[in-house]
């Protein structure tokens, strides 16, 4: 066969294209994300808000986007144990850390081994919700004023639970103590779920937590809610007064949950996970599920979530200083 200059050039071009395609196809396949299970490290025990919302998001990521998500509960040290474990993993986009409003206060007080801002890359905020003060069903309190009056009279008979020392519930309750002029005993747990069991069972008398933690228990009579830390009453509990309505106009307490990754995680993976979770949060099923407990759906960009984290850290730093909160 006789080759002309034109046919030789064409043959070489086709060979080059074929070789390029042969290499590019496997490379593209390898870049498909996620190519293996993704892990969400929850730094609290099962049963609390962080665990619940993580599982809801994970389920919808599986149904809508084909992810396989493993929930890894690692409670301890107010959330630092799980956070440190997650951030030690390779920054390859297959390990994420679920954080909540407790992250800010815990980072200020407990001073973890990692930089709470510099070591993470915010991915997306899941939720935002007001915090509620609730008491056990066997306590005599029907109003916040009754609770405060009894705590002033005999503080030794009242104890409160939290998800852990320096967690949001702990700091929020100490700030409430400061505002109300009382001092009651703190009982730390390894997660919200265990504290809720003891609140309903009468082992502790009071607890501050997100609306999602108390809504179903309140509806079934297992706890009694006395006040909400929002500027206005909740839509699903219109008879629950705010702290401001009951004599504490400067008290506010709210909570959020979200997802972060270790610094160095590829930005294209951060962008994809952010987009996929935003789509999940916008689904009618998730909107309806969150609305049941007066939980707001957040979503948004990584940059917006980063601002929320920074603002919360500054807020709790000021609260700790103002109220002279001491963590034993």
C-alpha positions in Angstrom: 0.0 0.0 0.0 1.3 3.4 -1.0 1.1 6.1 1.7 0.9 9.7 0.6 1.9 12.5 2.9 -1.8 13.3 3.5 -2.8 9.7 4.4 0.2 9.3 6.7 -0.7 12.5 8.5 -4.3 11.3 8.9 -3.3 7.9 10.2 -1.0 9.5 12.8 -3.7 11.9 13.9 -6.2 9.0 14.3 -3.7 7.0 16.3 -3.0 9.9 18.5 -6.7 10.5 19.2 -7.3 6.8 19.9 -4.4 6.7 22.4 -5.7 9.8 24.1 -9.2 8.4 24.3 -7.8 5.2 25.7 -6.1 7.0 28.5 -8.8 9.6 29.2 -11.7 7.2 29.6 -10.3 5.3 32.5 -9.1 8.5 34.1 -12.6 10.0 33.8 -14.1 6.8 35.3 -11.7 7.0 38.2 -12.7 10.6 38.9 -16.4 9.7 39.4 -17.3 10.6 42.9 -18.1 9.0 45.2 -16.4 5.8 44.1 -16.6 4.2 47.6 -18.6 4.7 50.8 -18.5 8.2 52.4 -18.1 8.5 56.2 -19.9 11.1 58.3 -18.2 11.2 61.7 -20.8 12.3 64.4 -18.9 13.3 67.5 -21.8 12.5 69.8 -23.7 9.4 70.8 -26.7 8.2 68.8 -30.1 9.8 69.5 -29.3 13.5 69.5 -29.8 16.1 66.8 -26.4 15.7 65.2 -27.0 12.0 64.8 -30.7 12.4 63.6 -30.0 15.0 61.0 -26.9 13.2 59.7 -28.9 10.1 59.1 -31.8 12.0 57.4 -29.3 13.6 55.0 -27.4 10.4 54.5 -30.6 8.5 53.6 -31.6 11.1 51.0 -28.1 11.3 49.5 -28.4 7.6 48.9 -31.9 7.8 47.4 -31.3 10.8 45.3 -27.6 10.8 44.4 -26.4 7.2 44.8 -24.1 7.8 47.8 -23.3 5.1 50.4 -22.9 7.0 53.7 -21.6 5.4 56.9 -22.5 7.1 60.1 -19.6 6.8 62.6 -20.6 8.0 66.1 -17.5 8.9 68.2 -18.6 10.6 71.4 -16.3 12.1 74.0 -14.6 15.2 75.2 -17.5 17.4 74.3 -17.1 16.5 70.6 -13.4 16.9 70.4 -12.7 13.2 70.3 -14.7 12.6 67.1 -13.5 15.9 65.6 -9.8 15.0 66.0 -10.4 11.5 64.6 -12.2 12.8 61.6 -9.6 15.5 60.8 -6.8 13.0 61.1 -8.2 11.0 58.1 -6.9 11.7 54.6 -8.4 14.8 53.1 -9.7 12.8 50.1 -13.3 13.7 50.3 -14.4 10.4 51.9 -14.5 11.5 55.5 -16.6 14.4 56.8 -17.3 15.8 60.2 -20.8 16.7 61.4 -20.7 19.7 63.7 -23.3 21.7 65.6 -23.5 24.9 67.6 -21.5 23.0 70.3 -18.4 23.3 68.0 -17.9 26.9 68.7 -18.1 26.9 72.5 -16.2 23.7 72.8 -13.3 25.0 70.7 -13.1 28.1 72.9 -13.2 26.4 76.2 -11.5 23.0 75.6 -8.8 24.2 73.2 -8.6 21.1 71.0 -5.3 20.0 69.4 -6.4 21.3 66.0 -7.2 24.8 64.8 -11.0 25.0 64.8 -11.1 27.4 61.9 -7.9 26.6 60.0 -8.1 22.8 60.1 -11.6 22.6 58.4 -13.3 23.4 55.2 -17.0 24.1 55.7 -19.2 22.2 53.3 -22.8 23.1 54.0 -25.1 23.9 56.9 -28.0 21.5 57.4 -30.3 23.2 59.9 -31.0 26.1 62.2 -33.4 25.9 65.2 -34.3 27.6 68.5 -33.3 26.1 71.8 -35.9 25.3 74.4 -35.8 24.9 78.2 -37.6 21.8 79.3 -38.3 20.1 82.6 -39.1 16.5 83.5 -42.8 15.4 83.7 -42.6 14.8 87.4 -41.4 18.3 88.3 -44.0 20.8 89.6 -43.0 23.6 87.3 -45.5 25.0 84.9 -43.8 28.3 84.1 -40.2 29.6 83.8 -40.8 32.0 86.8 -41.8 29.0 89.0 -38.6 27.2 88.0 -36.4 30.2 88.7 -38.1 30.9 92.1 -37.6 27.3 93.2 -33.9 27.3 92.0 -33.3 30.4 94.1 -35.0 28.9 97.1 -33.2 25.5 97.0 -30.7 25.0 94.1 -29.4 21.8 95.6 -32.5 19.8 94.5 -32.2 20.9 90.8 -29.8 19.5 88.3 -29.6 19.9 84.5 -28.2 17.7 81.8 -26.1 18.5 78.7 -24.5 16.6 75.8 -21.1 17.2 77.4 -18.9 19.7 79.2 -18.4 22.9 77.2 -21.0 21.8 74.7 -23.7 24.3 73.6 -26.3 23.0 76.0 -23.8 23.4 78.9 -22.9 27.0 77.9 -26.4 28.0 77.1 -27.6 26.8 80.5 -24.8 28.5 82.3 -25.7 31.7 80.5 -29.3 31.2 81.6 -28.1 30.7 85.2 -26.3 34.1 84.9 -29.3 35.9 83.4 -31.7 34.4 86.0 -29.4 34.8 89.0 -29.3 31.1 89.9 -26.8 28.3 90.0 -27.9 24.7 89.5 -25.8 21.5 89.2 -24.5 20.4 85.8 -24.6 16.7 84.9 -22.7 16.1 81.6 -23.5 13.2 79.3 -21.9 11.8 76.2 -24.7 12.9 74.0 -28.2 14.5 74.0 -30.0 11.2 73.7 -28.8 9.8 77.0 -29.6 13.1 78.8 -33.1 13.1 77.4 -33.7 9.6 78.7 -32.7 10.8 82.2 -34.8 14.0 81.9 -37.9 12.0 81.1 -37.1 9.5 83.8 -36.6 12.1 86.5 -32.8 11.6 87.1 -32.3 15.2 86.2 -34.8 18.0 86.4 -34.0 20.4 83.5 -32.3 20.6 80.1 -31.8 23.1 77.3 -31.7 21.7 73.8 -33.0 22.2 70.2 -36.6 22.0 69.4 -36.0 18.8 67.5 -34.8 17.1 70.7 -38.0 18.0 72.6 -40.9 18.2 70.2 -42.0 14.6 70.1 -41.3 14.1 73.8 -43.4 17.2 74.7 -46.2 16.0 72.5 -46.3 12.7 74.3 -46.1 14.2 77.7 -42.6 12.9 78.5 -41.1 16.4 79.1 -42.7 19.8 79.7 -41.3 22.8 77.7 -41.2 26.1 79.6 -39.5 28.6 77.3 -38.1 29.0 73.8 -34.9 31.0 73.1 -36.2 32.6 69.9 -37.5 36.2 69.4 -41.0 34.8 68.7 -43.1 31.8 69.6 -42.8 28.5 67.6 -45.5 27.8 65.0 -45.9 24.2 66.2 -46.0 25.2 69.9 -47.9 28.6 69.9 -48.6 28.4 73.6 -44.9 28.1 74.5 -43.7 31.6 75.6 -40.3 33.0 74.9 -37.7 33.8 77.6 -38.3 37.5 76.9 -42.0 37.2 77.6 -41.0 35.7 81.0 -38.7 38.3 82.3 -35.4 37.5 80.5 -35.3 39.9 77.5 -31.6 39.5 76.8 -31.6 35.7 76.7 -31.3 34.1 73.3 -30.3 30.5 72.4 -30.2 28.8 69.1 -28.6 25.8 67.4 -27.4 24.6 64.0 -25.9 21.5 62.4 -23.7 21.1 59.4 -20.9 19.3 57.6 -17.2 20.1 57.3 -14.2 18.4 55.8 -10.5 18.4 56.6 -8.4 21.2 55.1 -7.0 20.1 51.8 -10.1 18.3 50.6 -10.4 18.8 46.8 -12.6 21.8 46.1 -14.4 20.0 43.3 -15.6 17.4 45.9 -16.6 20.1 48.3 -18.6 21.8 45.5 -20.3 18.5 44.5 -21.2 17.5 48.1 -22.5 21.0 48.8 -24.7 20.9 45.6 -26.0 17.4 46.3 -26.9 18.2 50.0 -28.5 21.5 49.0 -30.7 19.5 46.6 -31.6 17.0 49.4 -32.5 19.9 51.7 -34.8 21.4 49.1 -36.8 18.2 48.7 -40.4 18.4 49.9 -39.9 15.3 52.1 -37.0 16.9 54.0 -38.8 20.3 54.2 -41.9 18.6 55.7 -39.8 16.4 58.1 -37.9 19.4 59.5 -41.1 21.5 59.8 -42.6 18.9 62.2 -40.1 20.1 64.9 -39.9 23.8 63.9 -36.4 23.2 62.5 -35.4 25.6 59.7 -33.6 24.2 56.6 -30.4 26.1 56.1 -28.4 25.0 53.0 -26.4 27.7 51.2 -22.7 27.9 50.2 -19.6 26.8 52.0 -18.7 30.5 52.5 -22.0 31.2 54.2 -21.5 28.3 56.6 -18.0 29.5 57.3 -19.4 32.9 58.4 -22.0 31.2 60.7 -19.2 29.3 62.4 -17.0 32.4 62.9 -19.9 34.5 64.1 -20.9 31.8 66.6 -17.4 31.5 68.0 -17.3 35.3 68.5 -20.7 35.3 70.1 -19.9 32.6 72.6 -16.5 34.0 73.4 -18.3 37.2 74.4 -20.9 35.3 76.4 -18.3 33.3 78.3 -16.4 36.5 79.2 -19.6 38.5 80.1 -21.1 35.8 82.3 -17.7 34.7 83.7 -18.5 31.1 82.9 -16.1 28.7 84.5 -15.8 25.2 83.1 -14.7 22.6 85.7 
